[in-house]
Amino acid sequence: MDDMFFQDWMGLLRVMLVGTLAYAALVAALRVSGKRTLAQLNAFDLVVTVAFGSTLATIILSEKVALAEGLLALVLLIGLQWIVTFSSVRSRRIARLVRAEPTLLLRNGEFCEDAMRRERVTPEEVRAVLRRAGLGGPEAARAVILEGDGSFSVTSTDAPPTERSVAGFEDLGQGPRKD
């Protein structure tokens, strides 16, 4: 029963020392790898971030994992993340594998029901997004887009023409598209 609450002072010292060094190494490695490593999270980035956390916890708490092995694991994860993001910027095919494409959910005040069903978004959720954007309802929106990172973008019908365009989607003046 005593082992559950306290084993020995060396274990506590190891956690303090290894935890501090591993944390500092992770922060330094992420800083060197660039802002893109932990940019706004999409599903792929979330998996990598969880892997970072799990690896850091294992380094700190498992006496079976030496600091050098743990740091190598962190550097490996960062290197793999860098390779994938580097490749996805240069290859549309790789980008499509690791990044979700934006989806048009509302066009000129009308819901794109097939797209909403595919993305598992309800009309009530879109209305909540419109309220947060300060719009009274669907008729006040030119477009609502579910972005690849899970956030929503809203363009109102009264936006100036330069702000009305929605990159990646055809002309919004044609009414809802049958997805």
C-alpha positions in Angstrom: 0.0 0.0 0.0 2.9 2.4 0.8 4.2 2.0 -2.8 1.1 3.5 -4.1 1.8 6.9 -2.5 5.5 7.0 -2.3 8.3 4.7 -3.5 11.5 6.6 -2.9 13.2 10.0 -3.2 15.3 8.9 -6.2 12.1 8.3 -8.2 10.9 11.8 -7.4 14.3 13.3 -8.3 14.3 11.3 -11.6 10.8 12.7 -12.5 11.9 16.2 -11.7 15.2 16.0 -13.6 14.1 14.0 -16.6 10.8 15.8 -16.8 12.5 19.2 -16.9 15.1 18.1 -19.4 12.5 16.4 -21.7 10.1 19.3 -21.5 12.9 21.8 -22.4 14.1 19.6 -25.2 10.5 19.3 -26.6 10.0 23.1 -26.5 13.4 23.7 -28.2 12.7 21.1 -30.9 9.3 22.5 -31.6 10.7 26.0 -31.8 13.4 24.9 -34.2 10.9 22.9 -36.4 8.9 26.0 -37.1 5.4 27.4 -36.4 3.7 24.9 -38.8 4.5 21.9 -36.5 1.7 22.9 -34.1 -0.4 25.3 -36.2 -4.2 25.4 -35.9 -4.9 21.8 -35.5 -6.6 19.5 -38.0 -7.0 15.8 -37.4 -3.5 14.9 -38.5 -1.9 17.6 -36.3 -4.0 16.5 -33.4 -2.7 13.0 -33.7 0.9 14.2 -33.7 0.2 16.5 -30.7 -1.3 13.6 -28.7 1.8 11.5 -29.7 4.0 14.3 -28.4 2.2 14.3 -25.1 2.1 10.6 -24.7 5.9 10.4 -25.5 6.7 13.1 -23.0 4.6 11.4 -20.3 6.4 8.1 -21.0 9.8 9.7 -20.8 8.9 11.4 -17.5 7.2 8.5 -15.8 8.7 5.3 -17.1 12.0 4.3 -15.6 12.4 1.8 -18.5 12.8 4.7 -21.0 16.1 6.4 -20.9 16.1 10.2 -21.5 18.2 9.8 -24.7 15.7 7.3 -26.1 12.8 9.5 -25.2 14.4 12.6 -26.8 15.1 10.6 -29.9 11.4 9.6 -30.0 10.4 13.3 -29.8 12.8 14.3 -32.5 11.6 11.5 -34.7 8.0 12.6 -34.3 8.9 16.2 -35.1 11.0 15.1 -38.1 8.1 12.9 -39.4 5.7 15.8 -38.9 8.0 18.1 -40.8 8.4 15.6 -43.7 4.7 15.2 -44.0 3.9 19.0 -43.9 6.8 19.7 -46.3 5.5 17.0 -48.7 1.9 18.2 -48.4 2.9 21.7 -49.4 4.5 20.3 -52.5 2.1 17.5 -53.4 -1.7 18.0 -53.7 -2.1 14.2 -53.4 -0.3 14.1 -50.1 -2.1 17.2 -48.9 -5.5 15.5 -49.6 -4.4 12.5 -47.6 -3.5 14.4 -44.5 -5.7 17.5 -44.6 -9.5 17.8 -44.8 -10.9 20.0 -47.6 -13.3 22.8 -46.7 -17.0 22.1 -47.3 -19.6 24.6 -48.3 -22.6 24.1 -45.9 -24.8 27.1 -46.8 -24.9 29.1 -50.1 -26.9 32.3 -50.5 -29.1 31.6 -47.5 -29.9 27.9 -48.5 -28.5 24.9 -46.7 -26.4 22.4 -48.8 -28.1 19.4 -47.2 -26.0 16.7 -48.8 -22.8 18.4 -47.7 -24.2 18.9 -44.2 -25.2 15.3 -43.9 -21.7 14.1 -45.1 -20.1 16.4 -42.5 -22.6 15.5 -39.8 -23.6 19.1 -39.2 -27.2 20.1 -38.4 -29.0 23.2 -39.4 -29.1 24.2 -35.8 -25.3 24.1 -35.6 -25.1 26.3 -38.7 -27.7 28.7 -37.2 -25.5 28.9 -34.0 -22.5 29.7 -36.2 -24.5 32.5 -37.9 -25.6 34.0 -34.6 -21.9 34.0 -33.4 -21.1 35.8 -36.6 -23.7 38.4 -35.8 -26.1 37.3 -38.5 -29.9 36.9 -37.9 -30.3 33.8 -40.0 -29.4 31.9 -43.1 -30.8 34.5 -45.5 -28.2 37.0 -44.2 -25.3 34.7 -45.2 -23.8 34.3 -48.6 -21.8 31.3 -47.4 -20.9 29.2 -44.4 -17.9 26.9 -44.9 -16.7 24.1 -42.6 -12.9 24.6 -42.8 -10.5 21.7 -42.8 -9.6 22.4 -39.1 -13.2 22.1 -38.0 -13.8 25.9 -37.7 -16.5 27.7 -39.6 -16.1 30.7 -41.9 -19.1 32.9 -42.6 -19.5 35.5 -45.4 -22.5 37.8 -45.2 -24.6 39.0 -48.1 -23.9 42.6 -47.3 -20.1 42.2 -47.3 -18.3 44.4 -49.9 -17.6 42.5 -53.2 -13.9 41.9 -52.4 -14.9 40.2 -49.1 -17.7 38.2 -50.6 -15.5 35.8 -52.6 -15.0 32.4 -51.2 -11.8 31.0 -52.4 -12.0 27.5 -53.8 -15.8 27.6 -54.5 -17.5 28.5 -57.7 -19.6 31.7 -58.0 -22.0 31.9 -55.1 -24.6 33.7 -57.2 -26.1 30.4 -58.5 -28.0 29.3 -55.5 -27.3 26.1 -53.5 -25.3 23.5 -55.2 -26.6 19.9 -55.3 -23.7 18.1 -53.5 
